[in-house]
Amino acid sequence: MNQDQVKQQLLAIEDAPLEFALVFSGKKSRKVNGLYKPDSREIIIHNRNFEQDAAGKNLLLYTAIHEYAHHLHACAQGGTLSARAHTAEFWAIFHALLEKAESKKIYRDVFDNNPELTALTETIREKFLHKNGSLVKEMGKHLLKAHDLCAAIGVRFEDYVDRMLRIPRTAANMAIKMFNYDLNPETGADNMRFLAGIRDEDDRQAAETALIKGKSPDTVKIALRKKSAEDDPVQQLEREKNRLERTITTLTKRLEEVNKELGVRN
């Protein structure tokens, strides 16, 4: 596979708004497999880093797609890149290219071809990611109860978090949100924190669904950011109205539960 063939493979995955060059350096590099020069719009591949077998060719394509993502990112920004190249926008572009390349059989999904790695992935997901998410969500339930108890005896919940639990207030509040929003622990505690920061319920549910279906966190974040930018003011007001109505319903239900509990104690 020569440099012209690799370029054609990239264009078959997704066309580029601006012309670019792809060059095999003919060298071996211990530092990087490839690089992108935004000033000249040139992708350099150190082709001697790769073996000539199927695995080596697949890794070469992976490198080429990575550098091509930098080019498409530059195209989206008028042909320039900032000093920090590996932003969330870049990773979203890169992951989308990999998905397209896999669907077109240009790049082979290496994760699905190793039974041992697949089994280990399931163990990590179930034993750690899911379990950790469930624990943090359950902690949120107990923190909410502690909040109500603090209010009942006339002490500040923040003081309880600071001096009794000795955890950051933001962590406590985030755990409570995870419980109140009934987030799916399958996404893992870190992604649940991200989801808990999404105020709009529809956006939050859409983001959660995308994560469960296998989208990367950066892909979901950028999609959400683009959606927010595209929403017009009227739609935003309608969504805020719906959100407020749902919040009022939830708070009213919670108030009834608290009043019942106070009645029992009195």
C-alpha positions in Angstrom: 0.0 0.0 0.0 1.6 3.2 -1.2 1.0 6.8 -0.1 -1.4 7.5 -3.0 -3.5 4.5 -2.1 -3.7 5.6 1.6 -4.8 9.0 0.5 -7.6 7.5 -1.6 -8.6 5.4 1.4 -9.0 8.5 3.5 -11.0 10.3 0.9 -13.2 7.3 0.6 -14.0 7.6 4.3 -14.8 11.3 4.1 -14.0 14.0 1.6 -12.0 17.0 2.7 -13.0 20.6 2.0 -9.4 21.6 1.5 -6.7 19.8 -0.5 -4.0 18.0 1.4 -0.9 16.0 0.7 0.0 12.6 2.2 3.7 11.6 2.1 5.5 8.5 3.2 8.8 9.7 4.9 10.6 6.5 4.1 12.0 6.7 7.7 11.6 5.0 11.0 10.7 7.2 14.0 10.9 6.3 17.7 8.8 9.3 18.7 5.7 9.3 16.5 4.1 7.2 13.7 2.9 10.3 11.9 2.3 14.0 12.0 0.2 16.7 10.4 1.6 20.1 9.2 -1.3 22.6 9.1 0.6 25.3 7.4 1.3 23.1 4.3 -1.7 20.8 4.9 0.6 17.8 4.8 0.3 14.5 6.4 3.6 12.7 7.1 3.6 9.0 7.7 6.7 7.3 9.0 6.0 4.1 7.0 9.0 2.2 8.2 7.4 2.1 11.6 5.0 -0.5 10.3 5.3 -4.1 9.4 4.1 -5.3 6.0 1.6 -7.8 7.4 -2.2 -7.2 7.8 -1.8 -5.9 11.4 0.9 -3.4 10.3 -1.2 -2.1 7.4 -4.2 -1.7 9.7 -2.0 0.3 12.2 -0.7 2.4 9.4 -4.3 3.2 8.4 -5.1 4.1 12.0 -2.2 6.6 12.0 -3.3 8.0 8.7 -6.9 8.5 9.9 -5.6 10.1 13.1 -3.6 12.7 11.1 -6.5 13.1 8.6 -8.7 14.0 11.6 -6.3 16.9 12.3 -6.7 18.1 8.7 -10.5 18.0 8.9 -10.3 19.7 12.2 -8.2 22.4 10.6 -10.6 22.7 7.7 -13.5 23.3 10.2 -11.5 26.1 11.7 -10.7 27.9 8.4 -7.5 26.0 7.7 -5.7 26.6 11.0 -5.1 24.8 14.3 -4.6 26.1 17.8 -1.5 25.2 19.8 -3.6 22.5 21.6 -4.3 20.1 18.8 -5.9 17.2 20.7 -9.1 18.9 21.8 -12.5 17.3 22.4 -13.5 18.5 18.9 -10.5 16.6 17.4 -11.3 13.4 19.3 -15.0 13.6 18.1 -13.9 13.9 14.5 -11.3 11.1 14.9 -13.8 8.7 16.5 -16.4 9.5 13.8 -13.8 8.7 11.1 -12.9 5.4 12.7 -16.6 4.4 12.8 -17.0 5.3 9.1 -13.8 3.5 8.2 -14.9 0.3 10.0 -18.4 0.4 8.4 -16.8 0.7 5.0 -14.3 -2.1 5.7 -11.4 0.2 5.2 -10.2 -0.1 8.8 -10.6 -3.3 10.8 -12.0 -3.0 14.3 -9.1 -4.5 16.4 -11.1 -4.7 19.6 -13.7 -7.3 18.3 -11.1 -9.8 17.1 -9.5 -10.7 20.4 -11.7 -12.9 22.6 -9.5 -12.4 25.7 -9.6 -8.6 25.4 -13.4 -8.8 24.8 -13.9 -10.8 27.9 -11.6 -8.5 29.9 -13.6 -5.5 28.6 -16.8 -7.0 29.9 -15.2 -7.7 33.3 -14.1 -4.1 33.6 -17.5 -2.8 32.6 -19.5 -5.0 34.9 -17.2 -5.3 37.9 -15.8 -1.8 38.0 -17.6 0.8 35.8 -21.1 -0.4 36.4 -20.5 -1.2 40.0 -18.8 2.1 40.7 -21.6 4.0 39.1 -24.2 2.1 41.2 -22.3 2.8 44.4 -22.0 6.6 43.7 -25.7 6.7 42.8 -26.6 4.8 45.9 -24.4 7.2 47.9 -26.4 10.1 46.4 -29.6 8.5 47.8 -28.1 8.4 51.3 -26.7 11.9 51.0 -30.2 13.2 50.2 -31.5 11.5 53.3 -28.6 13.1 55.3 -29.6 16.5 53.8 -33.2 16.1 55.1 -32.0 14.9 58.5 -29.7 17.9 58.8 -32.6 20.2 57.9 -34.7 18.5 60.5 -32.3 19.1 63.4 -31.3 22.6 62.2 -27.7 22.1 61.0 -26.2 22.9 57.6 -25.8 20.0 55.3 -22.7 21.7 53.8 -21.1 21.6 57.3 -21.9 17.9 57.6 -20.3 17.2 54.2 -17.2 19.3 55.1 -16.5 18.1 58.6 -18.2 14.7 59.0 -17.9 13.1 55.6 -14.8 15.2 54.6 -15.6 15.1 50.9 -15.9 17.9 48.4 -19.3 19.6 48.3 -19.3 19.3 44.5 -18.9 15.5 44.8 -21.7 15.3 47.3 -24.1 17.4 45.2 -23.1 15.5 42.0 -23.9 12.2 43.7 -27.3 13.5 44.7 -28.0 14.7 41.2 -27.1 11.2 39.9 -29.7 9.7 42.2 -32.4 12.3 41.5 -31.9 12.1 37.7 -31.9 8.2 38.0 -28.9 7.9 35.8 -27.9 4.6 34.3 -24.8 3.2 36.2 -23.9 1.3 33.0 -22.3 4.5 31.7 -19.8 4.5 34.7 -19.3 7.1 37.5 -17.3 9.5 35.4 -19.8 9.7 32.6 -22.6 10.0 35.2 -20.9 13.1 36.5 -20.9 14.5 33.0 -24.6 13.6 32.5 -25.5 15.1 35.9 -24.2 18.4 34.7 -26.7 18.5 31.8 -29.7 20.5 32.9 -32.1 19.7 30.1 -33.8 16.3 30.7 -34.2 15.5 27.0 -30.5 16.4 26.2 -29.4 14.4 29.3 -31.4 11.3 28.2 -30.1 11.6 24.6 -26.5 11.8 25.8 -27.0 8.8 28.1 -28.4 6.8 25.3 -25.6 7.7 23.0 -23.0 6.6 25.6 -24.8 3.3 26.2 -24.8 2.7 22.5 -21.0 3.1 22.3 -20.4 6.7 21.4 -17.2 8.1 23.0 -17.6 10.8 25.7 -16.0 13.5 23.5 -18.3 12.6 20.6 -21.4 13.0 22.9 -20.1 16.3 24.4 -19.4 17.9 21.0 -22.8 16.8 19.6 -24.5 18.3 22.7 -22.5 21.5 22.2 -23.5 21.8 18.6 -27.1 21.1 19.4 -27.1 23.9 22.0 -25.6 26.3 19.5 -28.3 25.5 16.9 -31.3 25.8 19.2 -33.2 29.1 18.7 -34.4 31.2 21.7 -38.0 30.1 21.4 -37.1 26.4 21.6 -34.9 27.1 24.6 -37.7 28.9 26.4 -40.1 26.0 25.6 -37.6 23.5 26.9 -37.0 25.6 30.0 -40.7 25.8 30.6 -41.0 22.0 30.4 -38.0 21.5 32.6 -39.4 23.9 35.3 -42.8 22.1 35.2 -41.1 18.7 35.7 -39.0 20.2 38.5 -42.1 21.6 40.2 -43.7 18.2 40.0 -40.7 16.4 41.5 -40.3 19.0 44.3 -44.0 18.8 45.1 -43.7 15.0 45.4 -40.6 15.3 47.6 -42.3 17.9 49.8 -45.2 15.6 50.4 -42.8 12.8 51.4 -41.0 15.1 53.8 -44.2 16.3 55.4 -45.3 12.7 55.9 -42.0 11.9 57.5 -42.2 15.0 59.8 -45.8 14.0 60.7 -44.6 10.5 61.8 -41.8 12.0 63.9 -44.1 14.5 65.5 
